[in-house]
Each structure stands twice: as C-alpha cells, then as structure tokens.
Amino acid sequence: MKNLKRVLFWIISLSWGFIMTFIGGITALILIILGNRPKKFHCLIYFEIGQGWGGINLGAFFITSKDVDISTKKHEAGHALQNVILGIFMPFIIAIPSVIRYWYREYLLRVKKIQYSSLKPYDSIWFEGWATKLGEKYFK
C-alpha cells in the first residue's frame, strides 16, 4: 500500500501538478550539475543549500537550508501535497503568495528592523498552516 501511495503521488505530481514539479525537476537538474547531492524525504526529493533561510517547495521536490529541523521538511512536504490537491492552480493560490509573504516578512525584519516576535506566526495565514498540518499528518 505504501508503494502504491508513492506511485500515485508521483503520477499526480507529474500530471495534475506538473507546473510546480516541472520547475522542481529543472531546478533539481541544475543543482545536480552544480554538484549538489539530492536526498530523499519519504517519497520526495530534496536538496540542502546554505544556512538560516528555511525552505522552498517545487512540487515533488524541495530545497531547504542545511540547518532546518524536521518540522520544516514536513512543512515543505505538506506543500507537495497541496500541489497534488490543487494541481495547476498551485502556483497562483499557494506558491506565489507564499514567496511574496516570505520576502515581505524578510523586508520587515531586515529593513524595517521589526522584531520577529512582533510578527504574526508563520502558520497564521491559511496556506502555510494547511501545509504544516498536512506535513505533520502524512509525513511521520
């Protein structure tokens, strides 16, 4: 059953969720050419690059900094499940708003010098909270 779920995940990721997974596949190829080694997290492929920045999901692939904990990997895997659910709508409903929100928060912290503790929790917006819940539920 576990293998069937993995196969279905990849079939859906490569069909309904092809936009994000295609971007992830191209990114993975570039990272491999640049000498980065892919790793496995359950049925996903991921890379670790740099320090102190978190992660980004690209369909069935994700990238994290080297210093993240398991909860960040589960969160990025949760975005992969969102990609399977939302498919071609994922970039517009989740991915682009998530990137904009991340960089807006970074702007507030770095330029405006706002304290991290004064920001709303990262999961306070629905699509980030949903990704965390999916990751915690399905990637034990």
TILONU-427761 format. One record per residue (C-alpha): residue in one letter; y, z, x. Coordinates in pm, 1 decimal. Each point is the difference from the previous one (the first is absolute). Layout:
# TILONU-427761
+-----+----------+----------+----------+
: res :       c2 :       c3 :       c1 :
+-----+----------+----------+----------+
:   A :        Y :        Z :        X :
...
+-----+----------+----------+----------+
This chain:
# TILONU-427761
+-----+----------+----------+----------+
: res :       c2 :       c3 :       c1 :
+-----+----------+----------+----------+
:   M :      0.0 :      0.0 :      0.0 :
:   K :    236.6 :     86.7 :    285.6 :
:   N :    -47.8 :   -342.7 :    158.7 :
:   L :     52.6 :   -171.9 :   -335.8 :
:   K :    335.3 :    180.6 :    -39.4 :
:   R :    102.6 :   -112.4 :    348.9 :
:   V :    -94.6 :   -360.7 :    -72.3 :
:   L :    187.3 :      7.5 :   -331.7 :
:   F :    302.3 :    154.6 :    171.1 :
:   W :     10.8 :   -286.8 :    251.1 :
:   I :    -65.5 :   -270.4 :   -261.1 :
:   I :    286.4 :    127.6 :   -215.7 :
:   S :    225.0 :     52.7 :    304.1 :
:   L :    -60.5 :   -357.1 :    113.3 :
:   S :     51.3 :   -149.5 :   -346.8 :
:   W :    221.0 :    195.0 :   -245.6 :
:   G :    161.4 :    194.9 :    286.4 :
:   F :     18.6 :   -295.7 :    239.1 :
:   I :    377.6 :     10.7 :     65.6 :
:   M :      1.8 :    340.4 :    170.1 :
:   T :   -344.9 :    -44.6 :    155.0 :
:   F :    101.4 :   -339.0 :    144.9 :
:   I :    310.8 :    158.8 :    155.5 :
:   G :   -222.1 :    280.1 :    129.9 :
:   G :   -254.6 :   -242.9 :    143.3 :
:   I :    266.0 :   -199.0 :    187.1 :
:   T :    153.3 :    325.4 :    127.6 :
:   A :   -344.5 :    124.5 :    109.7 :
:   L :    -64.6 :   -324.8 :    187.2 :
:   I :    334.0 :     30.1 :    181.3 :
:   L :    -67.8 :    364.2 :     86.9 :
:   I :   -343.9 :    -88.4 :    137.9 :
:   I :    148.7 :   -282.6 :    209.0 :
:   L :    254.3 :    251.9 :    133.8 :
:   G :   -285.0 :    226.0 :    109.9 :
:   N :    -18.0 :    254.5 :   -283.0 :
:   R :   -346.3 :    106.5 :   -109.0 :
:   P :    -78.7 :     16.0 :   -372.2 :
:   K :   -157.2 :    313.0 :   -148.5 :
:   K :   -181.9 :     65.3 :   -325.8 :
:   F :    104.4 :    240.8 :   -270.5 :
:   H :   -269.5 :    -16.1 :   -265.3 :
:   C :      2.9 :   -369.7 :    -99.0 :
:   L :    349.5 :    -72.0 :    137.9 :
:   I :    108.2 :   -124.3 :    340.2 :
:   Y :    291.2 :    173.5 :    167.7 :
:   F :    194.2 :     18.9 :    325.0 :
:   E :    181.6 :    285.8 :    171.5 :
:   I :    330.7 :    -88.3 :    164.7 :
:   G :    277.7 :    219.7 :    137.6 :
:   Q :     91.8 :    354.5 :    -93.7 :
:   G :    188.0 :    178.9 :   -273.8 :
:   W :     52.1 :   -262.1 :   -268.3 :
:   G :   -276.4 :     31.6 :   -262.9 :
:   G :   -174.7 :   -308.0 :   -130.9 :
:   I :     13.2 :   -329.1 :   -186.2 :
:   N :   -258.2 :   -162.0 :   -223.5 :
:   L :    -71.2 :   -372.1 :      4.8 :
:   G :   -270.1 :    -48.2 :   -261.9 :
:   A :   -344.0 :     77.8 :    144.1 :
:   F :    167.1 :     77.4 :    334.6 :
:   F :    242.1 :    270.0 :    104.4 :
:   I :    188.3 :    116.6 :    306.8 :
:   T :     89.4 :    357.3 :     88.9 :
:   S :    158.4 :    178.0 :    289.4 :
:   K :   -246.2 :    168.6 :    237.2 :
:   D :    105.9 :    350.6 :   -102.0 :
:   V :    -64.2 :    -10.8 :   -376.0 :
:   D :   -245.2 :    229.1 :   -172.5 :
:   I :   -278.0 :    -94.0 :   -240.6 :
:   S :    228.3 :     37.3 :   -303.9 :
:   T :    218.0 :   -291.0 :    117.7 :
:   K :   -307.9 :   -218.8 :     46.8 :
:   K :   -118.7 :     93.4 :   -349.2 :
:   H :    347.5 :    -78.4 :   -136.6 :
:   E :     -0.9 :   -347.1 :    159.7 :
:   A :   -353.4 :    -55.9 :   -131.1 :
:   G :    134.4 :     96.8 :   -343.5 :
:   H :    249.7 :   -285.7 :     31.2 :
:   A :   -298.5 :   -229.1 :     68.9 :
:   L :   -146.9 :    105.9 :   -335.1 :
:   Q :    335.6 :    -67.3 :   -163.9 :
:   N :    -24.7 :   -350.0 :    147.6 :
:   V :   -342.3 :    -46.1 :   -162.8 :
:   I :    138.6 :    120.0 :   -333.8 :
:   L :    337.2 :   -180.4 :      3.1 :
:   G :   -103.0 :   -307.4 :    198.4 :
:   I :    268.7 :   -266.3 :     28.8 :
:   F :    257.1 :    241.0 :   -143.3 :
:   M :    -51.8 :    257.1 :    278.6 :
:   P :    273.9 :   -131.3 :    232.7 :
:   F :    261.9 :     16.5 :   -273.4 :
:   I :   -100.6 :    320.6 :   -180.2 :
:   I :   -107.5 :    215.3 :    295.1 :
:   A :     30.6 :   -148.3 :    351.3 :
:   I :    361.7 :   -117.9 :      7.9 :
:   P :    137.5 :    305.2 :   -186.8 :
:   S :   -202.8 :    226.0 :    231.1 :
:   V :    140.0 :   -161.8 :    315.4 :
:   I :    355.6 :     13.8 :   -136.5 :
:   R :    -42.1 :    365.4 :    -92.8 :
:   Y :   -147.2 :     87.4 :    341.4 :
:   W :    291.5 :   -159.8 :    187.3 :
:   Y :    256.1 :    151.6 :   -235.8 :
:   R :   -144.8 :    344.6 :     75.3 :
:   E :      9.1 :    -79.0 :    373.2 :
:   Y :    364.7 :   -104.5 :    -36.1 :
:   L :     81.5 :    330.6 :   -170.8 :
:   L :   -175.9 :    195.1 :    275.4 :
:   R :    122.4 :   -194.7 :    303.9 :
:   V :    347.0 :   -122.9 :    -96.0 :
:   K :    115.5 :    242.0 :   -266.6 :
:   K :   -170.3 :    290.8 :    182.0 :
:   I :   -139.4 :    142.2 :   -323.5 :
:   Q :   -263.2 :    269.5 :     47.0 :
:   Y :   -354.4 :   -110.3 :    -82.1 :
:   S :    -43.8 :    308.9 :   -218.1 :
:   S :    285.1 :   -115.6 :   -225.7 :
:   L :   -178.4 :   -326.2 :    -85.5 :
:   K :   -229.8 :    -18.0 :   -300.5 :
:   P :   -369.0 :     15.8 :     95.8 :
:   Y :   -141.0 :   -332.2 :    117.1 :
:   D :   -241.3 :    -13.4 :   -294.9 :
:   S :    272.5 :     71.3 :   -255.9 :
:   I :     28.9 :   -369.4 :    -85.6 :
:   W :   -287.3 :   -122.0 :   -218.0 :
:   F :   -147.4 :   -267.8 :    226.2 :
:   E :    -25.2 :    229.4 :    303.5 :
:   G :   -144.0 :    286.7 :   -202.9 :
:   W :   -251.5 :   -238.7 :   -156.3 :
:   A :   -107.3 :   -127.0 :    345.8 :
:   T :    -54.1 :    356.9 :    119.9 :
:   K :   -203.3 :     90.3 :   -310.0 :
:   L :   -216.4 :   -311.7 :     35.1 :
:   G :    -54.3 :     64.0 :    370.2 :
:   E :    -94.9 :    363.8 :    -51.0 :
:   K :   -235.2 :    -83.7 :   -286.1 :
:   Y :   -186.5 :   -297.5 :    147.1 :
:   F :     12.6 :     50.7 :    378.6 :
:   K :   -156.7 :    340.8 :     59.9 :
+-----+----------+----------+----------+
